Amino acid sequence: RHDGELPRLQLRRRRDYKVARGKVTAGNLPLHDLRRKPDGGAKCPARRPPLSPALQPAVPLQDWQKSYVEDTSRRKLLVKSVQVGGSWVATLEVVLDCLSHKTMWILLSASDRQSIELMEKVKMHTAGAGVVVEDGFFGQTSIVQHTATFPNGSRIIALPANPDTARGYSANVVLDEFAIHRDAKAIWKAMVGRTMRGYKLRVLSSFKGKQNKFYELAKELGLAD
């Protein structure tokens, strides 16, 4: 933390969602400026270029969804209402990133059922793009992971969240419905280490009470009472 005080934040608010961009603290590990490279170099572009006609989603984006997809900040937290398309737009951003250059994303959900649902959204976004989706296992465990491989070598891996799977890959990460993740504090600690090395982090959820890591982060960002 910075002298025990949270740094000044830049906040974006909409009726169905709130996106915070600024500095967040996790334990004693400060997360640096959302758009600054870990080597202290020039800041990354704040916004993604407008979508080309070939990459326009089949379902028109609402204004807040468009803003979310176009925002290229390294770390984003999304506080959303239930069933407003949060996971849909988060996977769209991931797919667009994978199509634009070779990269890797890990989608961590609270259960295998939710991991399957996320991968179904990936399939929807990539229909006709030559993406191959396969099921396998995480390491030597019985945990099922779902992998989408792109023609350019990009990969998206969806699997249930726990501290082991959170530490299992060095890649960009989406924490979907983070308010109901088990061992969320341990998962968050692992994610801090990833983003300090330059990977992107997306945290999204609706609120599920106040006794969880997601609520704690949202409160630190001024997005919760």
C-alpha atoms as a printed R data frame, in Angstrom:
    type eleno elety resid chain resno       x       y       z
1   ATOM     1    CA   ARG     A     1   0.000   0.000   0.000
2   ATOM     2    CA   HIS     A     2   1.047   3.617  -0.403
3   ATOM     3    CA   ASP     A     3   1.417   5.094   3.107
4   ATOM     4    CA   GLY     A     4  -1.751   3.279   4.084
5   ATOM     5    CA   GLU     A     5  -3.861   5.214   1.605
6   ATOM     6    CA   LEU     A     6  -5.373   4.170  -1.672
7   ATOM     7    CA   PRO     A     7  -4.151   6.199  -4.650
8   ATOM     8    CA   ARG     A     8  -6.494   8.438  -6.551
9   ATOM     9    CA   LEU     A     9  -8.536   6.411  -9.041
10  ATOM    10    CA   GLN     A    10  -9.993   7.012 -12.446
11  ATOM    11    CA   LEU     A    11 -13.457   5.448 -12.536
12  ATOM    12    CA   ARG     A    12 -15.925   4.737 -15.303
13  ATOM    13    CA   ARG     A    13 -19.564   4.203 -14.383
14  ATOM    14    CA   ARG     A    14 -22.644   3.047 -16.264
15  ATOM    15    CA   ARG     A    15 -26.048   1.864 -15.114
16  ATOM    16    CA   ASP     A    16 -25.362  -1.854 -15.548
17  ATOM    17    CA   TYR     A    17 -21.649  -1.891 -14.956
18  ATOM    18    CA   LYS     A    18 -18.714  -0.086 -13.422
19  ATOM    19    CA   VAL     A    19 -15.150  -0.350 -14.698
20  ATOM    20    CA   ALA     A    20 -12.284   0.857 -12.561
21  ATOM    21    CA   ARG     A    21  -8.965   1.844 -14.029
22  ATOM    22    CA   GLY     A    22  -6.189   3.000 -11.729
23  ATOM    23    CA   LYS     A    23  -4.131   1.446  -8.975
24  ATOM    24    CA   VAL     A    24  -5.304  -1.421  -6.782
25  ATOM    25    CA   THR     A    25  -3.524  -2.926  -3.828
26  ATOM    26    CA   ALA     A    26  -3.483  -6.606  -2.865
27  ATOM    27    CA   GLY     A    27  -2.034  -7.280   0.533
28  ATOM    28    CA   ASN     A    28   1.350  -5.536   0.556
29  ATOM    29    CA   LEU     A    29   1.780  -5.909  -3.211
30  ATOM    30    CA   PRO     A    30   0.802  -2.711  -5.051
31  ATOM    31    CA   LEU     A    31  -0.461  -3.122  -8.578
32  ATOM    32    CA   HIS     A    32   1.172  -0.451 -10.710
33  ATOM    33    CA   ASP     A    33  -0.461   1.888 -13.209
34  ATOM    34    CA   LEU     A    34  -2.897  -0.082 -15.352
35  ATOM    35    CA   ARG     A    35  -1.358   0.979 -18.631
36  ATOM    36    CA   ARG     A    36   2.344   1.218 -17.709
37  ATOM    37    CA   LYS     A    37   4.720  -1.469 -18.890
38  ATOM    38    CA   PRO     A    38   6.504  -3.381 -16.078
39  ATOM    39    CA   ASP     A    39   9.901  -2.110 -17.269
40  ATOM    40    CA   GLY     A    40   8.834   1.474 -16.698
41  ATOM    41    CA   GLY     A    41   8.709   2.236 -20.433
42  ATOM    42    CA   ALA     A    42   6.111   4.091 -22.428
43  ATOM    43    CA   LYS     A    43   2.474   3.515 -21.676
44  ATOM    44    CA   CYS     A    44   0.506   1.079 -23.802
45  ATOM    45    CA   PRO     A    45  -2.346   2.422 -25.990
46  ATOM    46    CA   ALA     A    46  -5.389   3.216 -23.867
47  ATOM    47    CA   ARG     A    47  -7.924   2.055 -26.412
48  ATOM    48    CA   ARG     A    48  -8.226  -0.694 -28.993
49  ATOM    49    CA   PRO     A    49  -8.647   0.518 -32.612
50  ATOM    50    CA   PRO     A    50 -12.255   0.414 -33.902
51  ATOM    51    CA   LEU     A    51 -13.385  -3.033 -35.035
52  ATOM    52    CA   SER     A    52 -13.051  -3.741 -38.731
53  ATOM    53    CA   PRO     A    53 -16.230  -4.867 -40.555
54  ATOM    54    CA   ALA     A    54 -14.829  -8.430 -40.713
55  ATOM    55    CA   LEU     A    55 -14.540  -8.583 -36.910
56  ATOM    56    CA   GLN     A    56 -17.886  -7.079 -35.983
57  ATOM    57    CA   PRO     A    57 -19.777  -9.372 -33.540
58  ATOM    58    CA   ALA     A    58 -22.973 -11.014 -34.737
59  ATOM    59    CA   VAL     A    59 -24.891  -9.331 -31.892
60  ATOM    60    CA   PRO     A    60 -24.601  -5.509 -31.808
61  ATOM    61    CA   LEU     A    61 -22.691  -4.210 -28.797
62  ATOM    62    CA   GLN     A    62 -24.287  -1.910 -26.267
63  ATOM    63    CA   ASP     A    63 -22.373   1.290 -25.571
64  ATOM    64    CA   TRP     A    64 -20.880   0.014 -22.318
65  ATOM    65    CA   GLN     A    65 -19.827  -3.269 -23.962
66  ATOM    66    CA   LYS     A    66 -18.135  -1.392 -26.794
67  ATOM    67    CA   SER     A    67 -16.296   0.790 -24.290
68  ATOM    68    CA   TYR     A    68 -15.158  -2.278 -22.377
69  ATOM    69    CA   VAL     A    69 -13.856  -4.082 -25.470
70  ATOM    70    CA   GLU     A    70 -12.033  -1.035 -26.795
71  ATOM    71    CA   ASP     A    71 -10.341  -0.304 -23.458
72  ATOM    72    CA   THR     A    72  -6.882  -1.961 -23.607
73  ATOM    73    CA   SER     A    73  -5.809  -1.234 -20.019
74  ATOM    74    CA   ARG     A    74  -3.626  -3.993 -18.623
75  ATOM    75    CA   ARG     A    75  -5.894  -4.496 -15.615
76  ATOM    76    CA   LYS     A    76  -9.666  -4.035 -15.523
77  ATOM    77    CA   LEU     A    77 -12.309  -4.817 -12.925
78  ATOM    78    CA   LEU     A    78 -15.955  -5.059 -13.964
79  ATOM    79    CA   VAL     A    79 -18.798  -4.816 -11.455
80  ATOM    80    CA   LYS     A    80 -21.896  -5.951 -13.299
81  ATOM    81    CA   SER     A    81 -25.527  -6.804 -12.824
82  ATOM    82    CA   VAL     A    82 -26.727 -10.363 -13.379
83  ATOM    83    CA   GLN     A    83 -27.303 -11.487 -16.978
84  ATOM    84    CA   VAL     A    84 -26.185  -8.268 -18.709
85  ATOM    85    CA   GLY     A    85 -23.637  -9.941 -21.000
86  ATOM    86    CA   GLY     A    86 -20.519  -9.472 -18.882
87  ATOM    87    CA   SER     A    87 -18.970 -12.867 -19.646
88  ATOM    88    CA   TRP     A    88 -20.014 -12.543 -23.293
89  ATOM    89    CA   VAL     A    89 -18.206  -9.242 -23.759
90  ATOM    90    CA   ALA     A    90 -15.176 -10.399 -21.739
91  ATOM    91    CA   THR     A    91 -14.713 -13.420 -24.016
92  ATOM    92    CA   LEU     A    92 -15.204 -11.191 -27.068
93  ATOM    93    CA   GLU     A    93 -12.301  -9.004 -25.958
94  ATOM    94    CA   VAL     A    94 -10.152 -12.120 -25.429
95  ATOM    95    CA   VAL     A    95 -11.005 -13.496 -28.887
96  ATOM    96    CA   LEU     A    96 -10.211 -10.185 -30.586
97  ATOM    97    CA   ASP     A    97  -6.859 -10.077 -28.819
98  ATOM    98    CA   CYS     A    98  -6.084 -13.640 -29.938
99  ATOM    99    CA   LEU     A    99  -7.016 -12.814 -33.531
100 ATOM   100    CA   SER     A   100  -4.837  -9.697 -33.593
101 ATOM   101    CA   HIS     A   101  -1.572 -11.397 -32.562
102 ATOM   102    CA   LYS     A   102  -0.225 -14.628 -31.084
103 ATOM   103    CA   THR     A   103  -1.043 -14.686 -27.404
104 ATOM   104    CA   MET     A   104  -2.568 -16.843 -24.666
105 ATOM   105    CA   TRP     A   105  -5.488 -16.320 -22.288
106 ATOM   106    CA   ILE     A   106  -6.629 -18.345 -19.285
107 ATOM   107    CA   LEU     A   107 -10.321 -18.167 -18.335
108 ATOM   108    CA   LEU     A   108 -10.808 -19.180 -14.696
109 ATOM   109    CA   SER     A   109 -14.348 -19.913 -13.517
110 ATOM   110    CA   ALA     A   110 -15.910 -21.120 -10.289
111 ATOM   111    CA   SER     A   111 -16.807 -24.552 -11.735
112 ATOM   112    CA   ASP     A   112 -16.318 -26.787 -14.756
113 ATOM   113    CA   ARG     A   113 -19.887 -26.074 -15.878
114 ATOM   114    CA   GLN     A   114 -19.115 -22.362 -15.997
115 ATOM   115    CA   SER     A   115 -15.844 -23.078 -17.837
116 ATOM   116    CA   ILE     A   116 -17.834 -24.929 -20.496
117 ATOM   117    CA   GLU     A   117 -20.232 -21.996 -20.793
118 ATOM   118    CA   LEU     A   118 -17.326 -19.595 -21.301
119 ATOM   119    CA   MET     A   119 -15.839 -21.810 -24.000
120 ATOM   120    CA   GLU     A   120 -19.237 -21.931 -25.725
121 ATOM   121    CA   LYS     A   121 -19.118 -18.141 -25.904
122 ATOM   122    CA   VAL     A   122 -15.609 -18.379 -27.403
123 ATOM   123    CA   LYS     A   123 -16.980 -20.779 -30.033
124 ATOM   124    CA   MET     A   124 -19.753 -18.333 -30.839
125 ATOM   125    CA   HIS     A   125 -17.288 -15.472 -31.326
126 ATOM   126    CA   THR     A   126 -14.920 -17.554 -33.475
127 ATOM   127    CA   ALA     A   127 -17.407 -19.320 -35.765
128 ATOM   128    CA   GLY     A   128 -15.805 -19.617 -39.198
129 ATOM   129    CA   ALA     A   129 -12.374 -18.452 -37.998
130 ATOM   130    CA   GLY     A   130 -10.724 -21.882 -38.145
131 ATOM   131    CA   VAL     A   131 -10.448 -22.225 -34.365
132 ATOM   132    CA   VAL     A   132 -10.141 -25.779 -32.998
133 ATOM   133    CA   VAL     A   133 -11.588 -26.522 -29.532
134 ATOM   134    CA   GLU     A   134 -10.406 -29.603 -27.620
135 ATOM   135    CA   ASP     A   135 -10.902 -30.984 -24.120
136 ATOM   136    CA   GLY     A   136  -8.068 -32.354 -22.028
137 ATOM   137    CA   PHE     A   137  -6.707 -32.401 -18.484
138 ATOM   138    CA   PHE     A   138  -4.763 -29.891 -16.450
139 ATOM   139    CA   GLY     A   139  -1.337 -31.457 -15.938
140 ATOM   140    CA   GLN     A   140  -1.553 -34.805 -14.192
141 ATOM   141    CA   THR     A   141  -4.841 -33.993 -12.482
142 ATOM   142    CA   SER     A   142  -8.462 -34.917 -13.178
143 ATOM   143    CA   ILE     A   143  -9.355 -31.263 -13.731
144 ATOM   144    CA   VAL     A   144 -10.818 -30.848 -17.210
145 ATOM   145    CA   GLN     A   145  -9.586 -27.919 -19.290
146 ATOM   146    CA   HIS     A   146 -11.065 -26.686 -22.550
147 ATOM   147    CA   THR     A   147  -8.639 -25.290 -25.125
148 ATOM   148    CA   ALA     A   148  -9.330 -23.185 -28.217
149 ATOM   149    CA   THR     A   149  -6.383 -23.003 -30.649
150 ATOM   150    CA   PHE     A   150  -6.268 -20.283 -33.310
151 ATOM   151    CA   PRO     A   151  -4.620 -20.540 -36.756
152 ATOM   152    CA   ASN     A   152  -1.988 -17.970 -35.679
153 ATOM   153    CA   GLY     A   153  -1.014 -20.060 -32.635
154 ATOM   154    CA   SER     A   154  -3.021 -18.144 -30.036
155 ATOM   155    CA   ARG     A   155  -4.730 -20.208 -27.337
156 ATOM   156    CA   ILE     A   156  -7.605 -19.750 -24.923
157 ATOM   157    CA   ILE     A   157  -7.817 -22.230 -22.029
158 ATOM   158    CA   ALA     A   158 -10.905 -22.381 -19.814
159 ATOM   159    CA   LEU     A   159 -10.843 -24.332 -16.556
160 ATOM   160    CA   PRO     A   160 -12.099 -24.197 -12.953
161 ATOM   161    CA   ALA     A   161 -10.238 -21.823 -10.670
162 ATOM   162    CA   ASN     A   162  -8.071 -22.875  -7.750
163 ATOM   163    CA   PRO     A   163  -4.598 -21.748  -6.611
164 ATOM   164    CA   ASP     A   164  -2.924 -24.536  -8.618
165 ATOM   165    CA   THR     A   165  -4.654 -23.725 -11.907
166 ATOM   166    CA   ALA     A   166  -4.078 -20.010 -11.272
167 ATOM   167    CA   ARG     A   167  -0.335 -20.658 -11.017
168 ATOM   168    CA   GLY     A   168  -0.277 -23.286 -13.751
169 ATOM   169    CA   TYR     A   169   0.162 -20.998 -16.752
170 ATOM   170    CA   SER     A   170   1.994 -17.782 -17.523
171 ATOM   171    CA   ALA     A   171  -0.607 -15.935 -19.588
172 ATOM   172    CA   ASN     A   172  -3.271 -13.239 -19.586
173 ATOM   173    CA   VAL     A   173  -6.125 -14.118 -17.233
174 ATOM   174    CA   VAL     A   174  -9.886 -13.593 -16.880
175 ATOM   175    CA   LEU     A   175 -11.373 -14.247 -13.432
176 ATOM   176    CA   ASP     A   176 -15.049 -14.796 -14.226
177 ATOM   177    CA   GLU     A   177 -17.616 -14.403 -11.400
178 ATOM   178    CA   PHE     A   178 -14.721 -13.896  -9.005
179 ATOM   179    CA   ALA     A   179 -17.058 -13.276  -6.059
180 ATOM   180    CA   ILE     A   180 -17.827 -17.024  -5.858
181 ATOM   181    CA   HIS     A   181 -14.312 -18.416  -6.437
182 ATOM   182    CA   ARG     A   182 -13.031 -20.684  -3.702
183 ATOM   183    CA   ASP     A   183  -9.626 -19.742  -2.238
184 ATOM   184    CA   ALA     A   184 -10.046 -16.365  -3.938
185 ATOM   185    CA   LYS     A   185  -7.335 -14.694  -1.859
186 ATOM   186    CA   ALA     A   186  -4.751 -17.291  -2.879
187 ATOM   187    CA   ILE     A   187  -5.876 -17.018  -6.506
188 ATOM   188    CA   TRP     A   188  -5.587 -13.233  -6.362
189 ATOM   189    CA   LYS     A   189  -2.087 -13.433  -4.902
190 ATOM   190    CA   ALA     A   190  -1.035 -15.665  -7.803
191 ATOM   191    CA   MET     A   191  -2.572 -13.245 -10.291
192 ATOM   192    CA   VAL     A   192  -0.662 -10.284  -8.876
193 ATOM   193    CA   GLY     A   193   2.586 -12.070  -9.704
194 ATOM   194    CA   ARG     A   194   1.425 -12.682 -13.288
195 ATOM   195    CA   THR     A   195   0.440  -9.094 -14.009
196 ATOM   196    CA   MET     A   196   3.615  -7.705 -12.496
197 ATOM   197    CA   ARG     A   197   5.357  -9.493 -15.383
198 ATOM   198    CA   GLY     A   198   3.235  -7.702 -17.980
199 ATOM   199    CA   TYR     A   199   0.244 -10.009 -18.520
200 ATOM   200    CA   LYS     A   200  -3.295  -8.654 -18.691
201 ATOM   201    CA   LEU     A   201  -5.856  -9.297 -15.961
202 ATOM   202    CA   ARG     A   202  -9.643  -9.063 -16.189
203 ATOM   203    CA   VAL     A   203 -11.748  -9.449 -13.028
204 ATOM   204    CA   LEU     A   204 -15.523  -9.492 -13.369
205 ATOM   205    CA   SER     A   205 -18.458 -10.469 -11.219
206 ATOM   206    CA   SER     A   206 -21.759  -9.431  -9.766
207 ATOM   207    CA   PHE     A   207 -21.760  -8.996  -6.010
208 ATOM   208    CA   LYS     A   208 -22.350 -12.073  -3.839
209 ATOM   209    CA   GLY     A   209 -22.316 -10.603  -0.357
210 ATOM   210    CA   LYS     A   210 -19.448  -8.724   1.259
211 ATOM   211    CA   GLN     A   211 -17.270 -11.515   2.651
212 ATOM   212    CA   ASN     A   212 -15.182 -12.196  -0.444
213 ATOM   213    CA   LYS     A   213 -12.126 -10.896  -2.287
214 ATOM   214    CA   PHE     A   214 -14.104  -9.388  -5.170
215 ATOM   215    CA   TYR     A   215 -16.101  -7.153  -2.843
216 ATOM   216    CA   GLU     A   216 -12.879  -6.146  -1.107
217 ATOM   217    CA   LEU     A   217 -11.293  -5.094  -4.411
218 ATOM   218    CA   ALA     A   218 -14.427  -3.285  -5.557
219 ATOM   219    CA   LYS     A   219 -14.589  -1.378  -2.273
220 ATOM   220    CA   GLU     A   220 -10.940  -0.346  -2.543
221 ATOM   221    CA   LEU     A   221 -11.745   1.027  -5.996
222 ATOM   222    CA   GLY     A   222 -14.770   2.945  -4.775
223 ATOM   223    CA   LEU     A   223 -17.207   0.638  -6.602
224 ATOM   224    CA   ALA     A   224 -18.922  -0.738  -3.489
225 ATOM   225    CA   ASP     A   225 -20.354   0.791  -0.317
